[in-house]
Amino acid sequence: MKKIVITGVTSGIGRALLLRLNQEGHHVIGVARSKEKLEALRPLLKTPFDLIQADLSQTKEVIKAAQKIQKEHDHIDVLINNAATVPGTLVVSEEGHEMQFQVNHLAVVTMTHQLLPILEKSNGLVITTSSDAHKPAKYRKNRIQRLKKYSLMGAYSETKLYNLLFTKAFNRIVDTNIFSCAVHPGLVNTDLGGKDTKGMMQKFWRFLAKRGITPEASTQTYVDLVEGTLNGHDYVSDRKPNKATKTAKNVAFQDHLWSYTNEQLNIKWKTKKA
């Protein structure tokens, strides 16, 4: 039995992962924003499990959730950073960040940093849900966030690129026994891009999603990683290694995003000696 933290567990891939890993005997710790939806999960779960309400659009809430996990658990084996948001129009967080950047990237970095000590106790694994949607994205040092000229797809593509840049930078820079990897789950039939959009964009997202696999089918690659049968690859999909773009592999871009992000969050990592 492993202890597994999963964010974004009240719908889509996160919910499917929570239920499957729980049924397979793991101690799941689910994190999500809606208290009501979390409570609705309780009858579906067998012990042991924990459910934690936290709004990942606020860094203080991410930290609070991580601190609760640290207080109640002496170790964590796996962290699955799965939560994401795709608002149809520009939304700015309380901290002044574009919301996709806040939830899809900053919350990932914050949760990983906060849980590092108890992940290290078990030679843990960090899994982040990225996407091949990162492939069209360009890295613009002078515009990391889309606070002007917001584009739903542009911001989504860029934050999925940031997931990969962070994953690769983490493995290269941080002095730790933890390995980090990103997963492209494929086209999955969820309402991620429909629930916070309107009009034609909402119709397009929902039409596209219907062509995808079920959330339950998307979980197998994650389970392979949890069980250790897909080790040593920092980007995977469909139960095998996946290829990231040259942009995602660019060390200068990784370093720039690493510095920018840590400055925004005011965090420091124990780094490897040069």
N, C-alpha and C positions, 0 to 999 in steps of 0.2 A: 504493500500500500504506500502510495506517495501522497504528499501534501501538495496540492496544486491550486494556485491563485489564478482566477480567470476574471478579466474585466469585461463589462458589457454582456451580462449573462441573461438579460430578460428577453432577448429576441435573437433571431438569426443564428449565426455560427456559435456565438457565445453560449446561448441557451442549449444548443445541441451538444456542445462540448461538456457543459456542466452536467447534463443528464447522462450522457454516455460514460464519462469518466467516473461519475458517482456510481452508476450501475455496475461498472467494472471493478468497484471496490476501493477506489481512491478517495482520500479525504479532500473534498473540493471546498474551496473558499471563493464564493462568488461575490463580485462587486458590481453594483449598478446604481443608477440614479433614482429609479422609482421604487419607493418603499412598498407600494401596493403590488407591483408586479413581482417584487422579490418575495413577498409573503405568499403570493399565488404559487410559487415554486415549491414551497415547503412540503405540501402533501405528495409531491412527485419524487422527493428525495429520500434516500435511506441514510441513516447515520453511519459515519460521522460527516457532518457538513457545517459550514458557516455561511451566512449571508450578511453582507455589509452594505449599507446604503451610503453612497457617496456621489456627489456631483463632480465628475471629472473635468468639468469646464472651469473648475476653481482649484488652483494648485494647493491651497490650504486644505481642501477636502481630500485631495489625493494623499497628502501627507498624513492627515488625520486617519484615513483608512489604513495606510501602511503602518502607522504607529500602533493601531489596534491589532493588526495582524502580528506585529513584532511582540506585543505584550502577551498575546494569547498562544503563540507558537514559538518553540525554540528553534525550529528550522522550517524551511520551505524547499521542496525539491524542484518545482517548476513554477515559473511565472508566465502566464499567457496574456500578453498585452493585446487585447482583441477589440476593445471599445473604439468606436469611431462615430463621427457625425458628418453629414453632408448637407448643410443648409443651402437653400436655394438662392438666398440673397445674403449680403454681407451682414454678419453678426459679430459683434465685438465683445469679448469676455470682460469680466470685471477688472481684469489686470491689463486691459488694453490690447489684447492679442486677437487676431482674426480667429474665429472659433474653430475652424478645421485645424489650424496650426496648434491651437491650445489643446484640443482633445486628441487629435490624431498623432501629434508629435510630442508636445511638452508634457502631457500626462504620462506618456510612455517613458520618457526619460526620467521624470520625477519618481514614478512607481519603481522603476528599475533601480535607481539610486537609493531610494529609501529602504528597499528590501534586500539590498546587496549583502548586509551582514548575515542575515539568516539564510540566504541562498548559498553563501559560501560555506556554511556549516555542512552542507550536503553535496558539495560540488555541483551546484544547481545548474539549471538550464533556463534561459530566457527566450521565449518565443514571441515574436511580434507579427501580427497579421498585416502584411504589406499587400502588394498587388502588381501584376504586370501592367496595370494602369500607370505605373511609374515611367514606362518606356517613352512616352512623348515628352516628358518633363525636361525642361532645361533648368540648370542651376544658375540663379542670378544673385550674385553676392550683394548687389545693391537693392534687392527686393526679395527678401526671404519670405515675408508675409504679404498676402494680397489685401492690404488695408485700403488700397486704391485700385480701381478697375477690377473689382472682384469678379471672378469666374468660378462657378461651381466646379466644373470639370478641371479647370486649371489648378485650383487650390487642392482638389482631391489628388490629382496626378502628382503634384509637387509634394504633398505630405506623405504619399506612399513612397516617393523617392527619398524623402527624409528618413522614413523608417529603415530603408536599406543603408543609407549613408551612416545613420546612427549605429546600426547593427555591425557594420564593418569596422567603424571607428572604435566601437566598444571592444571588439576582439583584438584589435591592433594596439590600443592605447592603455586600457585598464589592466592594472596588476591584480589579477584575480584568477580563481580556479573555475569561474563560471564561463560557459560558452553561450553566445547569443546567435540566434538565427531568425530569419524572416520567412514567412510562408505566403505564397500566392495560392489562395484556396480555389482559384478558378472562378468562373461566372456562377454565382450562387443565387438561388431564388430567395432573396430577402428583401425587406422594404427599406433598406438603409438609405437609398437615394430617393425614396418616394415619400417618406413620412414628414420630411421637412422641406418639401418643394411643392410647387403649385403649377397648374396649367399644363402646357405642353411638356415642360421638363419632367413633371411628375408622371405624365402618361408615358413618356419615352423610357424613363427609368423602370417603371413597372412592366412595360412591354418587354424590355431587354431582360429583366430579372426572370420573367416567366420561362425564358429559354435556358436558364441555368439549372444546375443540379440542386438537389435539396440540401439544406443546411446539414442534415444528418450525414449525407454522402461526403460532404466536405471535411468531415472530422478525421478521416483515416490518416491523412498525412500528419496531423497533430498527434494522433495516438502513436504513430510510428516513432515520432520524436520523443514523446514521453517514455515509451518503452525501450528506447535506445537502439532501435533497428535502422535508424537513418542518421547516424552520427557524423559529425565533422563537416557538414555543409552549411554555409551561412545563408543560402537562399534555396528553398525547396518548393516543389509543387507536384501534385499527383504522385506522391510517394517516391520521388527521385529528385536529384539536384536540378536546379533551374538556373537560367542564365540572366544575370542582371545587365543593364546597359553600361556602356563605358562611362557615362555620367555617374552612375552609382558606384563604380569602381575607382573613380577619380580621388586620389588621396588628398589633393589640395581642397577639393570640395568637402570631403569628409572632415578635414581639419577645420575648415572655415565654419561649417555648421556646428561642429563640436564646440568651438570657442563661443560662437554667437549664442547657442542654446544655454551653455553653462553660465554665460553672463546674464542672460534673461532670468534664469532660475536661481542665480547666486549659489551655485553648487560647485564642489571640487571633488575630484576622483583621485584615488591612489593610482598613480600611473607607473608604467614600466620604465625602468632606467634605460636611457638611450645607449 
